[in-house]
């Protein structure tokens, strides 16, 4: 075959291939249009669509957010579990908060992302069992976050208000009991969704995932309203009320208190430093609580409040954008807490850098400064500082199996009320 014939054959092959690609592309676009713009679905469920630009932005935002949330909360869990000096009662509660945020990161973000962003008609592909399980886990995780914050606020409140009665303080064991209680309560509150959430067919071949309260017969609608009201009250209003009351009381107590005057300048400076460390911890926890309220309020109102007064909310023109704003803000809360710990807590920051250096080659970790596991050195230092505070050498400190000091391990035979208060302020504080 001559060169001209070969060129002509190559051109015909190229042209035919181009025609096939164009035809397949058109068929694919038509199939997408028929599955994502079904008039029957639009008429019944008032489905709206994101613009291509908004869709790409949402995909980018949720992809980055999911990775950061999982990474950040896993780091929090690893740091608290790995370093003995961080295994305090408060940090056990913070670990529980990280577990709740991790559940949201794993079970809320990816499936919402897939259902609404990948398929515009909001179809559900994962079956009825997964639909029920995810609704249950999502509700449980939010209850877990809210009530863990409540327990943390009580922990800080008792630490400030009952300095002279260490027997009622939250120890590590009591913290574990409280964690178990928050899990039991959260599971019970989310349990109705396990039975009422199902996948159902909205048109031929397309299923959606949603609540179906016909399980309760004719009283289903009334039961749904009662449950929605309970969710708003117990998931948001009551926890926020408790947080406001406890932290207001703590703020008044802390900022009106004064450090006792002492003749020894070095000892007075030591007490002032400890006093200031408590003041730094309380604002951090207040910030965590305030951001929880801010991030979850829009979605809570959109899902549980507005539909009771405006049943046709799905017909609103911009409802999809409003929903994505509220949902994105709520999901963003899952990464907020690790960021706060990193910025405001030097020990957490050091632990984050240590584990990041193990996981990411671009992170370089030089040395430990605050999380060294030299328990004997820390114990001897604390003994000398307590003796300096009391002016006595009759103080006996008994270490636990983890070589850590707590208020329940202190024997103070002859101490005045003011000395006892100063000792507790010195040694039974969470890591800050």
Legacy VTK file of the C-alpha trace (Angstrom):
# vtk DataFile Version 3.0
C-alpha trace
ASCII
DATASET POLYDATA
POINTS 432 float
0.000 0.000 0.000
1.381 3.386 -0.953
1.840 6.309 1.386
-1.287 8.109 0.138
-3.467 5.045 0.741
-2.055 4.626 4.255
-2.775 8.245 5.104
-6.344 7.938 3.787
-6.958 4.803 5.869
-5.596 6.509 8.983
-7.901 9.468 8.426
-10.950 7.199 8.056
-10.078 5.343 11.289
-9.618 8.630 13.154
-12.915 10.006 11.851
-14.819 6.843 12.773
-13.333 6.805 16.278
-14.270 10.447 16.782
-17.852 9.772 15.700
-18.120 6.845 18.131
-16.759 8.936 21.013
-19.142 11.804 20.268
-22.120 9.459 19.988
-21.250 7.692 23.265
-20.726 11.033 24.967
-24.145 12.260 23.831
-25.783 9.031 24.976
-24.079 9.353 28.372
-25.246 12.965 28.757
-28.796 11.994 27.802
-28.782 9.147 30.327
-27.558 11.503 33.035
-30.297 13.986 32.191
-32.982 11.316 32.372
-31.780 10.133 35.782
-31.080 13.508 37.355
-33.929 15.596 35.972
-36.863 13.236 36.313
-40.036 15.397 36.074
-42.022 12.983 38.249
-39.499 13.282 41.065
-39.249 17.050 40.715
-43.021 17.472 40.887
-43.450 15.406 44.059
-40.210 16.128 45.954
-39.371 19.633 44.671
-35.797 18.680 43.832
-33.480 21.601 43.116
-30.062 21.498 41.503
-26.722 23.091 42.258
-24.960 24.953 39.501
-21.881 23.129 38.127
-19.598 25.665 39.832
-21.288 25.264 43.212
-21.256 21.510 42.821
-17.500 21.467 42.214
-16.917 23.789 45.173
-19.001 21.546 47.445
-17.159 18.439 46.272
-13.805 20.115 46.934
-14.904 21.439 50.333
-16.317 18.126 51.566
-13.375 16.094 50.275
-10.839 18.254 52.116
-13.045 18.482 55.211
-13.513 14.719 55.471
-9.761 14.046 55.311
-8.924 16.771 57.846
-11.664 15.702 60.270
-10.561 12.083 60.317
-6.876 13.011 60.590
-7.365 15.630 63.324
-9.605 13.555 65.576
-7.475 10.427 65.189
-4.502 12.533 66.329
-6.416 13.707 69.411
-7.258 10.110 70.334
-3.689 8.898 69.770
-2.124 11.715 71.800
-4.367 11.182 74.842
-4.058 7.387 74.778
-0.297 7.323 74.148
1.011 9.936 76.603
0.479 9.160 80.287
0.663 12.787 81.349
-2.419 13.537 79.265
-4.567 10.798 80.800
-6.485 13.137 83.087
-10.214 13.169 83.776
-10.761 16.210 81.576
-8.767 14.718 78.720
-10.724 11.446 78.947
-13.829 13.534 78.281
-12.047 15.331 75.440
-11.164 11.922 73.989
-14.862 11.019 74.068
-15.604 14.260 72.235
-13.026 13.330 69.590
-14.665 9.914 69.141
-18.031 11.621 68.583
-16.497 13.981 66.007
-14.809 11.023 64.321
-18.164 9.241 64.031
-19.614 12.325 62.362
-16.614 12.518 60.026
-16.994 8.889 58.958
-20.771 8.453 58.865
-22.191 11.925 58.147
-19.887 13.582 55.644
-19.180 10.829 53.071
-22.748 9.567 52.663
-24.349 13.009 52.485
-21.635 13.936 50.010
-22.408 10.909 47.846
-26.188 11.116 48.023
-26.648 14.782 47.145
-23.527 15.776 45.229
-22.901 12.745 43.066
-26.586 12.151 42.248
-28.695 15.282 41.833
-31.924 13.330 42.345
-30.750 12.392 45.880
-31.084 8.679 45.239
-29.986 6.183 47.890
-27.873 3.226 46.768
-26.856 1.594 50.042
-29.984 -0.304 51.076
-32.589 0.083 53.805
-30.425 -1.344 56.609
-27.593 1.105 55.966
-30.129 3.937 55.757
-31.450 3.127 59.248
-27.984 2.577 60.712
-26.571 5.851 59.405
-29.505 7.924 60.671
-29.076 6.314 64.090
-25.287 6.844 64.200
-25.535 10.455 63.067
-28.091 11.381 65.738
-26.163 9.461 68.403
-22.904 11.255 67.553
-24.497 14.702 67.911
-26.073 13.781 71.266
-22.697 12.408 72.347
-20.917 15.668 71.489
-23.510 17.848 73.210
-23.605 15.917 76.470
-19.855 15.364 76.619
-19.524 19.155 76.587
-22.013 19.267 79.464
-19.934 16.777 81.481
-16.746 18.764 80.757
-18.448 21.922 82.009
-19.411 20.133 85.253
-15.832 18.886 85.609
-14.459 22.423 85.362
-17.213 23.796 87.589
-16.467 21.308 90.377
-12.713 21.870 89.990
-13.221 25.567 90.696
-16.085 25.490 93.190
-15.040 22.541 95.376
-11.319 23.049 95.752
-11.406 22.050 99.425
-13.447 18.870 98.902
-11.432 16.675 96.526
-13.555 13.619 97.313
-16.322 14.859 95.002
-14.028 15.797 92.138
-14.215 13.855 88.865
-11.414 11.281 88.913
-10.341 9.191 85.937
-12.604 6.328 87.004
-15.577 8.632 87.462
-14.846 10.171 84.079
-15.082 6.712 82.498
-18.435 6.148 84.217
-19.680 9.484 82.898
-18.487 8.612 79.397
-20.449 5.360 79.594
-23.515 7.292 80.773
-23.308 9.713 77.831
-23.108 6.770 75.426
-26.136 5.049 76.958
-28.171 8.261 76.913
-27.164 9.070 73.316
-28.020 5.558 72.112
-31.449 5.672 73.769
-32.238 9.096 72.307
-31.204 8.074 68.781
-32.869 4.657 68.926
-36.244 5.746 67.424
-34.486 6.645 64.167
-33.228 3.090 63.874
-36.834 1.920 63.478
-38.372 4.836 61.584
-35.737 5.577 58.947
-36.001 3.449 55.815
-35.210 3.595 52.121
-38.295 3.924 49.932
-38.923 4.109 46.204
-39.739 7.586 44.912
-39.994 6.529 41.284
-39.228 3.449 39.271
-35.702 2.260 40.016
-34.825 5.208 42.288
-34.897 5.016 46.102
-34.478 7.680 48.752
-33.606 7.498 52.455
-35.907 9.199 54.945
-38.087 8.931 58.031
-41.334 6.963 57.924
-43.353 7.236 61.152
-46.214 5.021 59.958
-44.561 2.388 62.166
-46.650 3.941 64.984
-49.899 3.767 63.024
-52.331 6.687 63.161
-50.324 8.329 65.944
-47.188 8.418 63.788
-47.350 12.131 62.975
-47.925 13.065 66.604
-45.054 10.833 67.734
-42.798 12.442 65.132
-43.585 15.937 66.437
-42.970 14.877 70.036
-39.655 13.269 69.121
-38.530 16.297 67.070
-39.333 18.554 70.023
-37.382 16.300 72.389
-34.402 16.341 70.034
-34.334 20.146 69.949
-34.663 20.384 73.735
-32.258 17.606 74.771
-29.732 17.959 71.963
-29.403 21.719 72.041
-31.480 23.823 74.466
-30.741 21.952 77.716
-26.996 21.441 77.002
-26.560 25.095 76.044
-28.447 26.261 79.128
-26.213 24.119 81.356
-23.073 25.404 79.628
-24.143 29.035 80.010
-24.940 28.604 83.721
-21.787 26.680 84.642
-19.339 28.831 82.706
-20.948 32.065 83.879
-20.533 30.875 87.460
-16.955 29.788 86.761
-16.130 33.126 85.137
-17.483 35.107 88.075
-15.583 32.922 90.533
-12.280 32.927 88.658
-12.053 36.577 87.751
-13.106 37.751 91.206
-10.682 35.458 93.036
-7.276 36.585 94.206
-4.103 34.640 94.772
-3.144 34.700 98.484
-0.231 36.977 99.266
2.954 35.222 100.405
6.371 36.353 101.567
8.298 33.989 99.297
8.391 35.641 95.873
9.277 32.461 93.961
6.451 30.494 95.576
3.964 33.283 94.922
4.979 33.337 91.262
4.443 29.575 91.087
0.896 29.922 92.459
0.160 32.812 90.110
1.293 30.699 87.149
-1.001 27.851 88.181
-3.860 30.272 88.739
-3.348 31.676 85.261
-3.242 28.173 83.746
-6.769 27.566 85.021
-7.886 30.855 83.518
-6.450 29.744 80.179
-8.200 26.367 80.288
-11.681 27.719 81.003
-11.807 30.063 77.960
-10.687 27.181 75.735
-13.568 25.003 76.878
-15.990 27.939 76.598
-14.798 28.473 73.020
-15.397 24.798 72.208
-18.926 25.005 73.615
-19.735 28.268 71.830
-18.572 26.906 68.480
-20.713 23.799 68.978
-23.747 26.053 69.497
-22.898 28.205 66.486
-22.142 25.360 64.086
-25.115 23.112 64.856
-27.876 25.699 65.365
-28.652 26.407 61.648
-29.001 22.720 60.722
-31.058 21.966 63.829
-33.494 24.764 62.986
-33.640 23.783 59.323
-34.424 20.123 60.033
-36.492 20.178 63.233
-38.065 23.639 63.576
-38.844 25.247 60.210
-40.694 22.213 58.721
-43.183 22.355 61.616
-44.228 25.874 60.608
-43.549 25.684 56.855
-44.318 22.140 55.633
-43.556 23.136 52.022
-39.994 24.117 52.828
-38.685 21.866 50.026
-40.406 24.075 47.467
-38.296 27.100 48.425
-36.165 28.209 45.514
-32.891 28.399 47.429
-33.511 25.602 49.910
-30.664 23.484 48.527
-28.123 26.273 49.040
-29.508 26.934 52.513
-29.279 23.239 53.367
-25.688 22.958 52.136
-24.674 26.022 54.150
-26.227 24.623 57.349
-24.936 21.098 56.763
-21.435 22.276 55.842
-21.254 24.454 58.960
-22.306 21.534 61.168
-19.764 19.202 59.572
-17.074 21.873 59.920
-17.445 21.608 63.691
-15.794 18.173 63.591
-12.430 19.741 62.740
-12.817 22.805 64.980
-11.933 21.062 68.255
-8.576 19.566 67.111
-7.607 22.989 65.743
-8.425 24.619 69.101
-6.369 22.033 70.997
-3.432 22.597 68.642
-3.536 26.388 68.984
-4.249 26.744 72.695
-2.673 23.674 74.327
1.100 23.242 74.179
1.040 19.572 75.190
-1.503 18.646 72.541
0.500 20.634 70.008
3.642 18.695 70.874
1.780 15.386 70.633
0.264 16.357 67.270
3.709 17.183 65.906
5.129 13.895 67.191
2.504 11.699 65.518
2.432 13.852 62.386
6.166 13.261 62.002
5.435 9.515 62.051
2.661 9.778 59.467
3.858 12.598 57.219
7.457 12.741 55.948
7.226 16.516 55.508
6.807 17.071 59.277
9.988 17.148 61.380
9.785 16.541 65.139
12.870 17.613 67.099
12.391 16.686 70.749
9.922 16.414 73.619
9.709 19.406 75.911
6.420 18.886 77.782
5.425 15.253 77.258
8.597 13.498 78.423
7.690 10.330 80.277
10.208 10.809 83.070
7.712 10.154 85.849
10.256 10.142 88.677
11.569 13.565 87.749
8.062 15.023 87.576
7.106 13.405 90.905
10.154 14.776 92.718
9.580 18.214 91.252
5.960 18.208 92.434
6.997 17.064 95.937
9.451 19.949 96.273
6.878 22.431 94.993
4.194 21.194 97.409
6.673 21.464 100.293
7.444 24.997 99.179
3.736 25.820 99.179
3.033 24.401 102.630
6.291 25.248 104.343
6.240 21.755 105.857
8.068 18.506 105.208
5.332 16.291 106.669
3.486 16.021 103.352
3.313 12.421 102.108
2.575 11.815 98.436
1.599 8.334 97.260
2.019 7.691 93.559
-0.463 5.665 91.548
0.432 2.804 89.232
0.967 5.361 86.478
3.222 7.523 88.666
0.827 10.439 88.530
-0.402 12.637 91.349
-4.040 13.319 92.088
-5.930 14.881 94.959
-7.093 11.475 96.216
-3.450 10.411 96.705
-2.485 13.203 99.117
-2.121 12.916 102.869
-1.826 16.268 104.609
-1.729 15.660 108.370
-1.551 19.197 109.728
-2.483 21.893 107.269
-4.510 25.026 107.575
-7.498 25.640 105.298
-5.581 28.185 103.215
-2.563 25.886 102.824
-4.785 22.988 101.736
-6.416 25.217 99.134
-3.047 26.245 97.759
-1.843 22.642 97.558
-4.875 21.559 95.557
-4.486 24.495 93.220
-0.920 23.396 92.669
-1.139 19.703 91.906
-4.606 18.649 90.774
-5.004 20.540 87.551
-5.488 19.120 84.074
-2.693 19.385 81.571
-2.801 22.797 79.931
LINES 1 433
432 0 1 2 3 4 5 6 7 8 9 10 11 12 13 14 15 16 17 18 19 20 21 22 23 24 25 26 27 28 29 30 31 32 33 34 35 36 37 38 39 40 41 42 43 44 45 46 47 48 49 50 51 52 53 54 55 56 57 58 59 60 61 62 63 64 65 66 67 68 69 70 71 72 73 74 75 76 77 78 79 80 81 82 83 84 85 86 87 88 89 90 91 92 93 94 95 96 97 98 99 100 101 102 103 104 105 106 107 108 109 110 111 112 113 114 115 116 117 118 119 120 121 122 123 124 125 126 127 128 129 130 131 132 133 134 135 136 137 138 139 140 141 142 143 144 145 146 147 148 149 150 151 152 153 154 155 156 157 158 159 160 161 162 163 164 165 166 167 168 169 170 171 172 173 174 175 176 177 178 179 180 181 182 183 184 185 186 187 188 189 190 191 192 193 194 195 196 197 198 199 200 201 202 203 204 205 206 207 208 209 210 211 212 213 214 215 216 217 218 219 220 221 222 223 224 225 226 227 228 229 230 231 232 233 234 235 236 237 238 239 240 241 242 243 244 245 246 247 248 249 250 251 252 253 254 255 256 257 258 259 260 261 262 263 264 265 266 267 268 269 270 271 272 273 274 275 276 277 278 279 280 281 282 283 284 285 286 287 288 289 290 291 292 293 294 295 296 297 298 299 300 301 302 303 304 305 306 307 308 309 310 311 312 313 314 315 316 317 318 319 320 321 322 323 324 325 326 327 328 329 330 331 332 333 334 335 336 337 338 339 340 341 342 343 344 345 346 347 348 349 350 351 352 353 354 355 356 357 358 359 360 361 362 363 364 365 366 367 368 369 370 371 372 373 374 375 376 377 378 379 380 381 382 383 384 385 386 387 388 389 390 391 392 393 394 395 396 397 398 399 400 401 402 403 404 405 406 407 408 409 410 411 412 413 414 415 416 417 418 419 420 421 422 423 424 425 426 427 428 429 430 431
